[in-house]
Amino acid sequence: MCYHDKGVTLIRTQIQLSQRQSNILKDLSTTRKESIASLIRQAIDQFIASGAPNRTGLYEQALTVVGKFQAESPDISVEHDKYLDEDFSS
């Protein structure tokens, strides 16, 4: 079912909240004189605006360090756990 609010089509959905989340939203709704639905939409808009991590950018950034460092041991990439255990147990 669709609704319209200020020229925007709203899609009815159902979510489950913890008791704590519900209580906080009810208090905010009363304080701000806004509906709980409106507060949830605002929170979702903020979440979307914060952006998800750019995986491609993160991979490219990680690749910039490949080959820039040299280890004393030639098997460090295979035996890293062993070396970490040795270093942290001393």
C-alpha positions as CSV (number, residue, x, y, z in Angstrom):
1,M,0.0,0.0,0.0
2,C,1.3,3.5,-0.9
3,Y,0.8,6.8,0.9
4,H,1.7,10.3,-0.1
5,D,3.3,12.9,2.2
6,K,4.5,16.3,0.9
7,G,4.6,14.9,-2.7
8,V,6.6,11.8,-1.8
9,T,5.2,8.3,-2.2
10,L,5.6,6.4,1.0
11,I,5.7,2.6,1.1
12,R,4.3,0.9,4.1
13,T,6.7,-1.4,5.8
14,Q,7.0,-3.1,9.2
15,I,10.0,-3.2,11.5
16,Q,10.6,-4.6,14.9
17,L,12.3,-2.4,17.6
18,S,13.7,-3.2,21.0
19,Q,11.7,-1.9,23.9
20,R,14.5,0.7,24.5
21,Q,14.3,1.9,20.9
22,S,10.6,2.1,21.1
23,N,10.6,4.1,24.3
24,I,13.2,6.5,23.0
25,L,11.3,7.1,19.8
26,K,8.1,7.7,21.7
27,D,9.8,10.3,23.9
28,L,11.5,12.0,20.9
29,S,8.2,12.0,19.0
30,T,6.5,13.8,21.9
31,T,9.3,16.2,22.4
32,R,9.7,17.1,18.8
33,K,6.0,16.9,18.0
34,E,6.8,14.6,15.0
35,S,5.5,11.1,14.2
36,I,7.6,8.1,15.0
37,A,7.5,7.2,11.3
38,S,8.9,10.6,10.4
39,L,11.8,10.2,12.9
40,I,12.6,6.7,11.5
41,R,12.6,8.1,7.9
42,Q,15.0,10.9,9.1
43,A,17.3,8.4,10.7
44,I,17.3,6.2,7.5
45,D,18.1,9.3,5.4
46,Q,21.1,10.1,7.7
47,F,22.3,6.5,7.5
48,I,22.0,6.6,3.7
49,A,23.8,10.0,3.5
50,S,26.7,8.7,5.6
51,G,27.4,6.3,2.7
52,A,28.5,2.7,2.7
53,P,32.2,2.0,2.4
54,N,33.5,2.3,-1.2
55,R,34.9,-1.2,-1.5
56,T,36.6,-0.5,-4.8
57,G,38.3,2.5,-3.3
58,L,39.3,0.5,-0.2
59,Y,40.8,-2.3,-2.4
60,E,42.7,0.2,-4.5
61,Q,44.0,1.9,-1.4
62,A,45.2,-1.5,0.0
63,L,46.9,-2.3,-3.3
64,T,49.0,0.8,-3.0
65,V,51.1,-0.8,-0.2
66,V,51.7,-4.1,-2.0
67,G,55.4,-4.6,-2.5
68,K,56.4,-1.5,-0.5
69,F,57.6,-3.4,2.6
70,Q,60.1,-6.2,3.0
71,A,60.1,-8.8,5.8
72,E,63.2,-10.3,7.4
73,S,61.7,-13.8,7.0
74,P,60.8,-15.1,3.6
75,D,57.9,-17.2,4.9
76,I,56.2,-14.4,6.8
77,S,53.0,-14.5,4.6
78,V,52.5,-18.2,5.3
79,E,53.8,-18.3,8.9
80,H,52.5,-15.0,10.2
81,D,50.5,-16.5,13.1
82,K,53.7,-18.3,14.3
83,Y,55.7,-15.1,14.2
84,L,52.9,-13.1,16.0
85,D,52.8,-15.8,18.7
86,E,56.5,-15.7,19.2
87,D,56.6,-11.9,19.4
88,F,53.6,-11.5,21.8
89,S,54.7,-14.4,24.1
90,S,58.1,-12.8,24.8
